Amino acid sequence: MPQRTMDFGRYGAGGRKSADLAGEVLDRLALEGGIRSPVTSRRGLDARLNYLTRSASGRRAMADAGVAVTRRTLRNWQRHKQFPSRDNLARIDAAYRIHRRRNVARHLLQRLNARGGTRVEIQPLDQSGVPEQRRRAITPVAEFRRLRVRNWDRIVDAWAAGEPGALDDAWVGQLQDLGSDWGTYEYATSVGFSA
């Protein structure tokens, strides 16, 4: 049984943690139907501020992201009397993403768990830069794998909470369903799925 990779890239392998790639797919799914205008535009800023200031959890997300301004400043932003600094724009956008992620997690979880789970496609790590004697044996069949994740609860909970370590643990728990070569997919070049 393979173990977790401790020193990835030491011999020239390329790729990223497949859990991080899966988290990015979840981010894209969460932002579908969300605010499309950039935060630097007046429309994008107004939409984000309205979304965040509507609830206590949105205001908490702003505080968590480091938006520390007075009510007066916030009102001035909303009334177009002032415009946030570049740093505050980045923090507002981060707060929006955090709050949106938490709000859509339950719905996304239902979609991913529906009909017996969601099929995931994984491209393994890139070994083109690894010397021949150090390469992992990847059979042609194993170059690209499909996996049906039937229970997304731990993965989505860790993703929604923004906990990369917990997301990685939950993801590796699902990868082990691939059998003895699951370690080949702990780091990958791409992960894809839709819900």
For each residue, the residues with C-beta under 8 A, 3 or more apart:
1: 180
2: 180 181 182 183 184
3: 183
4: 172 183 186
5: 8 183 186 187
6:
7: 10
8: 5 13 15 125 187
9: 12 13 14
10: 7 13
11: 130 131 134
12: 9 127 129 130 131 134
13: 8 9 10 125 126 127 129 130 187
14: 9 125 126 127 128 129 189
15: 8 124 125 126 187 188 189
16: 20 21 187 188 189
17: 20 21 168 186 187 188
18: 21 22 122 171 175 185 186 187 188 191
19: 22 23 164 167 168 170 171 172
20: 16 17 23 24 164 167 168
21: 16 17 18 24 25 188 190 191
22: 18 19 25 26 120 155 167 171 191 193
23: 19 20 26 27 159 164 167
24: 20 21 27 28
25: 21 22 28 29 191 192 193
26: 22 23 29 30 108 155 156 159
27: 23 24 30 31 97 101
28: 24 25 31 32
29: 25 26 32 104 108 194 195
30: 26 27 34 100 101 104 105 108
31: 27 28 34 97 100
32: 28 29
33:
34: 30 31 100
35: 44 47 48 51 96
36: 44
37: 41 43 44 47
38: 41 44
39: 44 45 48 89 90 92 93 96
40: 44 45 89
41: 37 38 44 45
42: 45 46 80
43: 37 46 47
44: 35 36 37 38 39 40 41 47 48
45: 39 40 41 42 48 49 77 83 84 89 92
46: 42 43 49 50 78
47: 35 37 43 44 50 51
48: 35 39 44 45 51 52 92 93 95 96
49: 45 46 52 53 74 77 78 92
50: 46 47 53 54 78
51: 35 47 48 54 58 96 99 100
52: 48 49 58 59 61 62 92 95 96 99
53: 49 50 58 59 62 74 78
54: 50 51 58
55: 58 59
56: 59 60
57: 60 61 99 102
58: 51 52 53 54 55 61 62 95 99
59: 52 53 55 56 62 63
60: 56 57 63 64
61: 52 57 58 64 65 95 96 98 99 102
62: 52 53 58 59 65 67 91 92 95
63: 59 60 66 67 68
64: 60 61 95 98
65: 61 62 91 92 94 95 98
66: 63 91 94
67: 62 63 88 91 92 95
68: 63
69: 73 74 77 88
70: 73 74
71: 74 75
72: 75 76
73: 69 70 76 77 82
74: 49 53 69 70 71 77 78
75: 71 72 78 79
76: 72 73 79 81 82
77: 45 49 69 73 74 80 81 82 83 84
78: 46 49 50 53 74 75
79: 75 76
80: 42 77 83
81: 76 77
82: 73 76 77
83: 45 77 80
84: 45 77 88 89 92
85: 88 89
86: 89 90
87: 90 91
88: 67 69 84 85 91 92
89: 39 40 45 84 85 86 92 93
90: 39 86 87 93 94
91: 62 65 66 67 87 88 94 95
92: 39 45 48 49 52 62 65 67 84 88 89 95 96
93: 39 48 89 90 96 97
94: 65 66 90 91 97 98
95: 48 52 58 61 62 64 65 67 91 92 98 99
96: 35 39 48 51 52 61 92 93 99 100
97: 27 31 93 94 100 101
98: 61 64 65 94 95 101 102 162
99: 51 52 57 58 61 95 96 102 103
100: 30 31 34 51 96 97 103 104
101: 27 30 97 98 104 105 159 160 162
102: 57 61 98 99 105 160
103: 99 100
104: 29 30 100 101 107 108
105: 30 101 102 108 109 156 157 159 160
106: 109 110
107: 104 110 111
108: 26 29 30 104 105 111 112 156 195
109: 105 106 112 113 152 153 156
110: 106 107 113 114
111: 107 108 114 118 195
112: 108 109 117 118 149 152 156 193 195
113: 109 110 117 118 150 151 152 153
114: 110 111 195
115:
116: 148 150
117: 112 113 148 149 150 151 152
118: 111 112 113 148 149 152 193 194 195
119: 146 147 148 149 193
120: 22 146 147 148 149 191 192 193
121: 144 145 146 147 191 192 193
122: 18 144 145 146 147 185 188 190 191 192
123: 143 144 188 189 190 191
124: 15 138 142 143 144 145 184 185 188 189
125: 8 13 14 15 136 184 185 187 188 189
126: 13 14 15 129 189
127: 12 13 14 130 135 136 138
128: 14
129: 12 13 14 126
130: 11 12 13 127 134 135
131: 11 12 134 135
132: 135
133:
134: 11 12 130 131
135: 127 130 131 132 138
136: 125 127 184
137:
138: 124 127 135 142 143 181 184
139: 142 143
140: 143
141:
142: 124 138 139 145 181 184
143: 123 124 138 139 140
144: 121 122 123 124
145: 121 122 124 142 178 185
146: 119 120 121 122
147: 119 120 121 122 174 175 177 178
148: 116 117 118 119 120
149: 112 117 118 119 120 152 155 174 193
150: 113 116 117
151: 113 117 154
152: 109 112 113 117 118 149 155 156
153: 109 113 156 157
154: 151 157 158 166 169 170 173
155: 22 26 149 152 158 159 167 170 171 174
156: 26 105 108 109 112 152 153 159 160
157: 105 153 154 160 161 166 170
158: 154 155 161 163 164 166 167 169 170
159: 23 26 101 105 155 156 162 167
160: 101 102 105 156 157
161: 157 158 166
162: 98 101 159
163: 158 166 167
164: 19 20 23 158 167 168
165: 168 169
166: 154 157 158 161 163 169 170
167: 19 20 22 23 155 158 159 163 164 170 171
168: 17 19 20 164 165 171 172
169: 154 158 165 166 172 173
170: 19 154 155 157 158 166 167 173 174
171: 18 19 22 155 167 168 174 175
172: 4 19 168 169 175 176 182 186
173: 154 169 170 176
174: 147 149 155 170 171 177
175: 18 147 171 172 178 182 185 186
176: 172 173 182
177: 147 174 182
178: 145 147 175 181 182 185
179: 182
180: 1 2
181: 2 138 142 178 184 185
182: 2 172 175 176 177 178 179 185 186
183: 2 3 4 5 186
184: 2 124 125 136 138 142 181
185: 18 122 124 125 145 175 178 181 182 188
186: 4 5 17 18 172 175 182 183
187: 5 8 13 15 16 17 18 125
188: 15 16 17 18 21 122 123 124 125 185 191
189: 14 15 16 123 124 125 126
190: 21 122 123
191: 18 21 22 25 120 121 122 123 188
192: 25 120 121 122
193: 22 25 112 118 119 120 121 149
194: 29 118
195: 29 108 111 112 114 118
